[in-house]
Amino acid sequence: MSTRSTSKPRFNFNYLNVYGLVLPIAFIVLWAIASKLNWVNPKLIPAPFEVVQIAIHQFQQQEFWTGLGASLLRDLTGFVLGSILAITFGIIVGVSRWANYLFLPSFNVLRQVSLFAWLPLITTFLDYGNSAKILFIVLSVFYTVALHTIDGVRQIPLHQYEVAKVYQFNAWQTLSKLILPAAASQIFLGLQLGLIFAWVATIGAEFLLANYGVGLGNIVIRGRAALDVGLIVFGLIVIGFIGVAWNSLANLAERRILVWRR
């Protein structure tokens, strides 16, 4: 007797990726035509070829790679610190009834405050330095990851805790063999969103706290100050590609680490 595979083919995903390139390619073609026929002011909107020339020039400059490294380091530092704090907080609040009563009301109030509303307070104590930018990134990650961690822990059925008691699990065994595996899907969803928010916050911090330091955001600001639209477009493209790369890496990590759940 023949059997049919129930797994979904991956062929469709390749088509989706190809279709996703249609709009950007069409935009670039129209952009090139508009520039060639002088439909747009070349001083305001440079031709695609000029942006490519700017990109080649920037890739040859040490300043670009220094800024890229600084942005990535801030992003990863804020993401790691924010994730550790958020997962720890989420597990404690999700498991402990007293911690839930004590901390969750304040947490729910604070997460309603716009992230950018924290900037005056942050800069009051930390000025415009690197620490202020990292704290801004930590806050952008913390709330999202904490919420998903709390949700994941609360979805664990009560009978699983009872089984853990029967096997006389200690606190570490309960955490490593029950809580983390059971809540892993929600935690990874929070981490994936947190990684995206961290990158957005990294660039936002470099825009808003631009008085100090280097980074990709400062390259865009330099282009604005010089009225160099090509440099601005180049910076935005690099920022967008890095964001897509982070998201792809997060998806890959989730598939690799959570393969046992499929």
C-alpha positions, -999 to 999 in steps of 0.1 A, spaced: 0 0 0 14 34 -10 16 62 15 16 99 8 40 123 24 23 148 47 52 172 48 48 204 29 71 209 -1 97 236 1 93 245 -35 66 270 -29 89 290 -6 113 295 -34 86 309 -56 76 333 -28 111 345 -26 113 351 -63 79 369 -63 92 391 -35 119 404 -58 95 416 -84 85 448 -67 120 460 -57 133 452 -92 104 471 -108 110 500 -85 147 502 -94 139 500 -132 114 528 -129 138 548 -108 165 544 -134 142 553 -163 130 584 -144 166 595 -138 176 588 -174 147 608 -188 152 636 -162 117 632 -148 132 638 -113 156 664 -100 190 647 -100 201 669 -71 173 656 -49 170 620 -62 202 605 -75 203 578 -101 207 541 -90 241 540 -106 252 570 -84 240 551 -53 261 521 -64 291 543 -68 286 557 -33 283 522 -20 316 511 -36 332 542 -22 318 536 13 329 499 13 364 511 8 363 534 37 374 524 72 349 547 87 320 527 73 332 494 87 339 511 121 304 524 121 289 491 111 309 473 138 298 499 165 261 495 155 262 457 156 280 457 189 255 480 205 227 459 190 240 426 203 249 440 237 214 455 242 197 424 228 216 400 250 212 420 282 175 427 276 168 391 267 185 377 299 166 402 321 133 396 303 135 358 304 145 358 340 117 382 349 91 363 328 99 329 343 97 343 379 64 361 372 50 332 353 58 306 380 54 326 412 19 338 422 34 363 446 58 377 420 29 380 397 9 400 422 39 421 432 56 430 398 30 425 370 9 456 378 39 479 377 52 461 346 19 466 328 19 503 336 56 509 325 52 490 292 25 515 282 50 543 282 64 550 248 100 539 244 110 573 232 95 589 263 123 573 283 149 593 264 149 625 285 153 604 317 180 582 301 200 612 289 196 630 322 216 603 340 237 588 311 241 618 288 244 609 251 271 582 255 271 546 244 256 535 277 225 555 270 221 539 236 225 504 250 200 511 278 175 523 251 180 490 232 176 470 264 142 486 271 131 479 235 139 442 239 128 437 275 90 442 273 84 420 242 106 391 254 92 393 289 56 392 277 61 362 255 80 344 283 52 350 308 27 338 283 48 307 275 52 297 312 15 302 319 5 279 291 23 249 308 -4 225 321 -6 221 358 -4 183 356 32 187 342 42 204 374 26 176 393 46 150 373 77 170 381 69 167 418 63 130 415 98 126 401 111 149 428 126 175 405 146 202 422 144 238 411 171 235 384 156 203 370 121 219 369 135 249 351 157 230 326 135 199 319 100 214 322 97 252 321 122 261 294 113 232 270 76 238 274 78 276 270 105 275 243 82 283 214 68 315 230 103 325 242 118 322 208 89 342 193 97 369 218 134 367 210 127 370 173 106 401 178 131 414 203 159 410 178 140 431 153 131 458 179 167 459 190 180 467 155 153 494 151 162 508 185 199 507 176 194 529 146 168 551 164 193 557 193 220 567 169 196 591 152 183 607 184 215 605 205 239 615 177 260 638 198 285 610 205 299 579 189 298 563 155 274 540 138 253 534 107 228 560 119 255 586 120 263 579 83 227 587 74 229 618 96 261 629 78 243 625 45 214 646 57 238 674 69 256 674 36 223 671 16 237 639 1 206 619 -7 227 592 -23 245 586 10 212 586 29 197 560 5 228 539 8 226 540 46 189 530 46 196 501 22 224 488 44 202 492 75 173 473 58 195 444 46 210 439 81 175 439 96 165 412 71 196 392 78 189 393 116 154 381 110 166 353 87 192 342 113 165 342 140 143 320 119 172 296 112 181 294 149 145 286 158 143 258 132 176 243 144 170 246 181 133 237 182 135 209 156 124 184 183 90 202 185 82 194 149 
